[in-house]
Amino acid sequence: MKLRGLVRMVFALMVLSLAASAQRKGKFEISPFAGWESSGSFPVQTVTTGGSFVPTVPNISSNIDKLRLNSSLSYGGYIDYAILEKLELEGLWAHNQTTYSQHDFTTGLYSFAFDSHVDQVEFGVLYPFRFSGFYYSEERRFEPFVAGGLGFTHESNKQGNPDRTSFAFNLGGGAKLFLAKHFGLRGDIRYMPTYANTTTGVSCDPFGNCFGVRQRNFQSRVMFTGGIIFRF
């Protein structure tokens, strides 16, 4: 079974188990969403093998110095569980079908590299700002929040390129607007970096001494989503 299908099945089972185990109304929230995720790039290097330069990423030429995961539509969902009055545990799954482009440093142009299906799975916390001034009533209220989490990004890459699973995290916030006791609307903005690779760079001190350093590169994307809230 492909990881994407497994993730979807696990997410669905989590939704069913959380809904079934809820003891108090308003403790759980399930929020399917749709949105858009920006592009994110990272540098690639060539290494010397047998006297020739070979890219560290398969199926690209030695003229390529950067790969870019292109912007695309996304969909997925959040699961939130209130453990305190102003603290919620949160699970996030986001999926987008997109492409990679490659940057040729000899021409300065990007061209198509390969297709990719991306799944992001992360777990963290959400802190809601429940000020009395935002309340229309206990059941109808406007609720800003900040949130963040840790997890992984899995890429199902096409055109003969290997799949990749890497550490990822997110930071951001948004707002919820509850229209009724069990229903509301939600909007999020999330900064979504994924570890891409480690390359060799050069760093120089104030005295002109330069030395090689290892640089960890992240593929940084921003996700904008809007959805509905089902509250239990």
C-alpha positions in Angstrom: 0.0 0.0 0.0 1.4 3.4 -0.9 2.1 5.7 2.0 -0.4 8.3 0.8 -3.2 5.8 1.0 -2.0 4.6 4.4 -2.0 8.2 5.7 -5.5 8.8 4.5 -6.7 5.6 6.2 -5.0 6.4 9.5 -6.4 9.9 9.4 -9.9 8.6 8.8 -9.5 6.1 11.7 -8.4 8.9 13.9 -11.4 11.0 13.0 -13.8 8.0 13.8 -12.1 7.1 17.0 -11.9 10.6 18.3 -15.6 11.3 17.5 -16.6 8.0 19.2 -14.6 8.6 22.3 -15.6 12.2 23.0 -17.1 12.4 26.5 -18.1 16.1 26.5 -19.5 18.2 23.8 -17.1 20.8 22.3 -14.0 18.8 23.2 -13.1 17.6 19.7 -13.0 19.5 16.4 -12.6 18.0 13.0 -11.8 20.5 10.2 -11.5 19.5 6.6 -9.9 22.2 4.4 -8.8 23.3 1.0 -6.2 25.8 0.1 -3.0 26.7 -1.6 0.7 26.1 -0.8 3.5 28.3 -2.1 6.7 27.1 -3.8 9.9 26.2 -2.0 13.4 25.6 -3.3 16.7 24.3 -2.1 20.3 24.1 -3.5 21.7 20.9 -4.9 25.4 20.2 -5.4 27.6 18.1 -7.7 30.2 15.7 -6.2 33.3 14.4 -7.9 33.2 10.8 -8.8 36.0 9.2 -10.9 37.1 12.6 -12.1 33.6 13.7 -13.2 30.9 15.8 -11.6 27.8 14.0 -10.6 24.6 15.6 -9.1 23.6 14.5 -5.6 20.0 14.3 -6.8 19.2 11.6 -9.4 18.1 12.3 -13.0 19.4 15.9 -13.2 22.3 17.3 -15.1 25.5 18.9 -13.7 24.2 22.3 -14.8 21.5 22.3 -12.2 22.2 24.1 -8.9 18.6 24.3 -7.4 15.4 22.4 -7.3 12.0 24.1 -6.7 8.8 22.4 -5.5 6.2 24.5 -7.3 3.1 26.1 -5.7 -0.1 24.1 -5.9 -3.6 23.6 -4.5 -3.8 21.5 -1.4 -6.4 19.8 0.7 -6.5 17.9 4.0 -7.7 18.3 7.6 -7.1 19.2 11.2 -8.1 17.3 14.3 -8.1 19.3 17.6 -8.5 18.0 21.1 -8.9 20.4 24.0 -6.8 19.3 27.0 -7.2 22.7 28.8 -9.4 25.7 28.5 -6.8 27.4 26.4 -4.7 24.6 25.0 -5.5 22.0 22.3 -3.6 19.1 20.8 -3.6 19.2 17.0 -3.0 16.8 14.2 -2.5 18.1 10.6 -2.6 16.3 7.3 -2.1 18.2 4.0 -1.8 16.8 0.4 -0.9 18.4 -2.8 -0.1 17.2 -6.3 2.6 19.4 -7.8 5.8 19.4 -9.8 9.5 20.0 -9.4 11.4 22.5 -11.5 15.1 22.6 -12.0 17.3 25.8 -12.2 20.1 25.8 -14.8 22.8 28.2 -13.6 24.2 28.5 -17.1 21.0 30.0 -18.4 19.3 31.3 -15.2 16.1 29.5 -16.3 13.8 27.0 -14.7 12.5 23.9 -16.5 10.3 20.9 -15.6 12.1 18.2 -13.7 9.5 15.7 -12.4 6.0 15.3 -10.9 5.5 14.8 -7.2 2.6 14.0 -4.8 3.3 15.5 -1.4 1.8 14.5 2.0 2.6 16.5 5.2 1.7 14.9 8.5 2.4 16.9 11.7 1.3 16.9 15.4 1.5 19.9 17.7 -0.5 22.3 19.8 -3.0 25.2 19.2 -3.5 28.1 21.6 -6.8 29.9 21.2 -7.4 33.5 22.4 -10.7 33.3 24.1 -11.4 36.9 25.1 -14.8 37.9 26.3 -14.9 40.7 23.7 -14.9 38.0 20.9 -17.9 36.2 22.3 -21.4 36.6 20.8 -22.5 33.8 23.0 -21.1 30.6 24.4 -22.0 28.9 21.1 -21.3 31.7 18.7 -17.9 33.3 18.9 -14.8 34.5 17.0 -11.6 32.8 18.2 -8.1 33.8 16.9 -5.3 31.3 17.6 -1.6 30.5 17.2 -0.4 27.0 16.5 2.7 24.9 15.6 3.8 21.3 15.3 6.4 18.7 14.2 6.2 15.8 11.8 7.3 14.7 8.4 6.8 15.3 4.7 6.6 12.4 2.3 7.1 12.9 -1.5 5.9 10.3 -4.0 8.2 11.4 -6.9 7.7 10.4 -10.5 9.8 10.0 -13.7 12.1 7.5 -12.0 13.1 9.7 -9.0 13.1 8.1 -5.6 10.5 8.9 -3.0 11.6 11.0 0.0 10.5 11.3 3.6 12.0 14.2 5.7 11.6 16.0 9.0 9.1 18.9 8.8 7.5 21.5 11.1 4.9 24.2 11.0 4.3 27.6 12.7 1.3 29.9 12.2 -2.1 30.9 13.2 -5.6 31.8 12.1 -9.1 32.2 13.4 -12.2 30.2 14.0 -15.8 31.5 13.7 -18.3 29.4 15.4 -21.8 29.8 13.9 -23.5 27.2 16.0 -22.7 24.8 18.8 -21.4 22.1 16.5 -20.4 24.0 13.4 -18.0 26.8 12.4 -15.6 28.2 9.8 -11.8 28.2 10.0 -8.9 29.9 8.2 -5.2 29.2 8.7 -1.8 30.5 7.5 1.1 28.1 8.2 4.9 28.4 7.6 5.8 24.8 6.5 9.5 24.1 6.2 10.8 20.6 5.3 14.4 19.4 5.6 15.8 19.1 2.1 19.5 18.2 2.3 22.9 19.2 3.6 25.4 20.9 1.4 29.0 22.2 1.8 29.5 25.9 1.9 32.2 28.4 2.8 32.3 30.7 5.8 34.9 33.4 6.5 35.7 35.1 9.8 36.5 38.8 10.2 40.2 38.1 9.7 39.8 36.7 6.2 40.2 33.0 7.2 37.8 30.9 5.3 36.7 27.3 5.9 34.2 24.8 4.8 30.9 24.3 6.7 28.0 22.0 6.4 24.7 23.8 5.7 21.3 22.2 6.4 18.8 23.4 3.8 15.1 23.6 4.2 12.4 23.7 1.6 10.3 26.5 3.0 6.6 26.8 1.9 3.6 28.8 3.2 0.1 27.2 3.2 -3.1 29.2 3.2 -6.3 27.2 4.0 -10.0 27.6 4.6 -12.4 25.1 5.8 -15.3 24.1 8.1 -15.4 22.9 11.7 -17.4 20.0 13.1 -17.5 20.2 16.8 -18.3 17.4 19.3 
